[in-house]
Amino acid sequence: MQEKRENVLLGKLPSLELEATGFVENFIHTQIREDLKAGRNEGRVHVRFPPEPNGYLHIGHAKSICLNFGLAKFFDGLCNLRFDDTNPSKEEVEYVDSIKDDLRWLGFDWGKRDFFASDYFEQLYAYAVQLIKDGKAYVCDLKPEETREYRGNLKEPGRNSPYRERSMAENLDLFERMRAGEFADGARVLRAKIDMVSGNMNMRDPVIYRILRAHHHRTGDVWCVYPMYDFAHGLSDAIEGITHSICTLEFQDHRPLYEWFIEQLPVPSRPRQIEFARLNLSYTVMSKRKLLQLVNNGLVNGWDDPRLPTISGLRRRGFTPDSIRNFCERIGVAKRSSMVDVALLEHAVREDLNLKAPRYMAVLKPLKVIIENYPEDQIEELEAVNNPEDPTMGSRKVPFTREIYVERDDFMEDAPKKFYRLTPGREVRLRYAYYIRCERVEKDANGEITALYCTYDPETRGGSSPDGRKVKATLHWVAAPTAVSAEVRLYDRLFSAPDPGAEKDGQPFTTKINPDSLTVLNGCKLEPSLALVSAGISVQFERLGYFTLDKCASLSEKPVFNRTVTLRDAWAKKAGKRK
């Protein structure tokens, strides 16, 4: 296998044999293999995942995480975790901690290779000084609006700043005084001297340092000048010995600038930037700015709201690390942007939980059933299968009593022809229990149904009839005396529009929030075994979907379960009805 794998790396293995090695072909693998064949980087593959600590990670970041750590694993290379912390006004330790927690939960280990751009502030400052000495950077006094005006646009070339030809000595002096805190925020910037008539706007003398008095989460108040992302990012890659900088497509136009800085300076390595299409997910916003707006405006309940695409939100909702990794592998890596249907992500977690999640019975909208011919004080222990997909999970005992709860939606007094569940005079099967027949209905003064009176056939224990008669419906249920009361939160897609971030219609994305994205049900009844489930554990409520005990359930007087996903794609069914 090792020899075959080396042949894959060198491009000697026919493509038909790649699958047998676990190798998933994409253009990034191809380009890295070309570098290895050409002998670049001494045969090393060293990548990095470089989040900015200004928010929580989301499912789009998961795609990049899986890609970068996956490349390192396949090519026997390394993957760094580096925080690009160059904007202290938006960065917090909370975000650093959450990012590390999310990566660990997803199953990735960066060893001792966690770094920060702030680790290199002195080196980056020295690189900026070197550019000034080489006549390739200058201190500019233009105001921000003047800088934009001088920069031109896509149709008009830019104009040189009146400060562009300052002497090296003056630039060095001003830059040093900028660092010393002699000037107000925004009064001056350091710009690279490249080409103000370039067709690439990023090359028109970009700002590489600005004055910013903001407390940094690691360096405190030592610095009042900070490097811009475009300057710090590529040079940090070079300092760390990164060989391949895997970025999303929005950085494609920044690549010439990335390469320009590396070419001008005596950096220890020369990484290659490769771009891929970021993840766009239907019925979801992935912009960190929009997610922050949702959180700050109280439109969701924090970064870990189960309706958000954040890793912490998906985790709280009940998504598993395997389901997210499988989803990222399934959607693949491409050069062109496209929209991925969120149903594929939902399918991934259904597929995973179907194999792993134990089954239980829960009644979300309880309707009491009194079985008149069942002994009043009897409690019977019935055998229930924990997961038919995995016999090793065994079985459990479920109590059965004279009074039980069934779903209110499983009964209709005047049922249409194709309604096969409980109705007066009809017989149905109770899961793992008996056949029951509805004899009469009890109502309150307002005409609301309060209870059903039924009879059972004691010969049908276990759910089958010795005389061979058939029923068309099997209902889940919970014994009333032993039932555990709970709160259940039915989470659905946060947005009702397939592309809520597109504001071409003039409507802000917040107007497209799905009003039914969260339904809270109180008074739900659970079988007693569910009282033993730990927070974060996912289970299937039979016939209802997959649910997870909320991480904050211990703070509540009763269990709180979050719906992870329905058993089937309910939205596809809705779309079919609309057609």
Stockholm file with secondary structure:
# STOCKHOLM 1.0

chainA/1-579         MQEKRENVLLGKLPSLELEATGFVENFIHTQIREDLKAGRNEGRVHVRFPPEPNGYLHIGHAKSICLNFGLAKFFDGLCNLRFDDTNPSKEEVEYVDSIKDDLRWLGFDWGKRDFFASDYFEQLYAYAVQLIKDGKAYVCDLKPEETREYRGNLKEPGRNSPYRERSMAENLDLFERMRAGEFADGARVLRAKIDMVSGNMNMRDPVIYRILRAHHHRTGDVWCVYPMYDFAHGLSDAIEGITHSICTLEFQDHRPLYEWFIEQLPVPSRPRQIEFARLNLSYTVMSKRKLLQLVNNGLVNGWDDPRLPTISGLRRRGFTPDSIRNFCERIGVAKRSSMVDVALLEHAVREDLNLKAPRYMAVLKPLKVIIENYPEDQIEELEAVNNPEDPTMGSRKVPFTREIYVERDDFMEDAPKKFYRLTPGREVRLRYAYYIRCERVEKDANGEITALYCTYDPETRGGSSPDGRKVKATLHWVAAPTAVSAEVRLYDRLFSAPDPGAEKDGQPFTTKINPDSLTVLNGCKLEPSLALVSAGISVQFERLGYFTLDKCASLSEKPVFNRTVTLRDAWAKKAGKRK
#=GR chainA/1-579 SS CHHHHHHHHTTCSCGGGGGGGTCCCCHHHHHHHHHHHTTGGGGCCEEEECCCSSSCCBHHHHHHHHHHHHHHHHTTCEEEEEECCCCTTSCCHHHHHHHHHHHHHHTCCCTTCEEEGGGGHHHHHHHHHHHHHTTCEEEECCCHHHHHHHHCCSSSCCCCCTTTTCCHHHHHHHHHHHHTTCSCTTSCEEEECSCTTCSSGGGSSCEEEEECCCCBTTTBTSCSEEECHHHHHHHHHHHHTCSEEEEEGGGGGGHHHHHHHHHHSCCSCCCEEEEECCCEETTCCCCHHHHHHHHHTTSSSSTTCTTSCBHHHHHHHTCCHHHHHHHHHHHCCCSSCCEECHHHHHHHHHHHHHHHCCEECEESSEEEEEETTSCTTCCEEEEEESCTTCGGGCEEEEEECSEEEEEGGGBCSSCCTTCCSBCTTCEEEETTSCEEEEEEEEECTTSCEEEEEEEEEGGGTTTCCTTCCCCSCEECCEETTTCEEEEEEEECCSBSSSSTTCCTTSCCGGGGBCTTSEEEEEEEEECGGGGGCCTTCEEEETTTEEEEECTTGGGSSSCEEEEEECSSCHHHHHHHHHC
#=GC SS_cons         CHHHHHHHHTTCSCGGGGGGGTCCCCHHHHHHHHHHHTTGGGGCCEEEECCCSSSCCBHHHHHHHHHHHHHHHHTTCEEEEEECCCCTTSCCHHHHHHHHHHHHHHTCCCTTCEEEGGGGHHHHHHHHHHHHHTTCEEEECCCHHHHHHHHCCSSSCCCCCTTTTCCHHHHHHHHHHHHTTCSCTTSCEEEECSCTTCSSGGGSSCEEEEECCCCBTTTBTSCSEEECHHHHHHHHHHHHTCSEEEEEGGGGGGHHHHHHHHHHSCCSCCCEEEEECCCEETTCCCCHHHHHHHHHTTSSSSTTCTTSCBHHHHHHHTCCHHHHHHHHHHHCCCSSCCEECHHHHHHHHHHHHHHHCCEECEESSEEEEEETTSCTTCCEEEEEESCTTCGGGCEEEEEECSEEEEEGGGBCSSCCTTCCSBCTTCEEEETTSCEEEEEEEEECTTSCEEEEEEEEEGGGTTTCCTTCCCCSCEECCEETTTCEEEEEEEECCSBSSSSTTCCTTSCCGGGGBCTTSEEEEEEEEECGGGGGCCTTCEEEETTTEEEEECTTGGGSSSCEEEEEECSSCHHHHHHHHHC
//
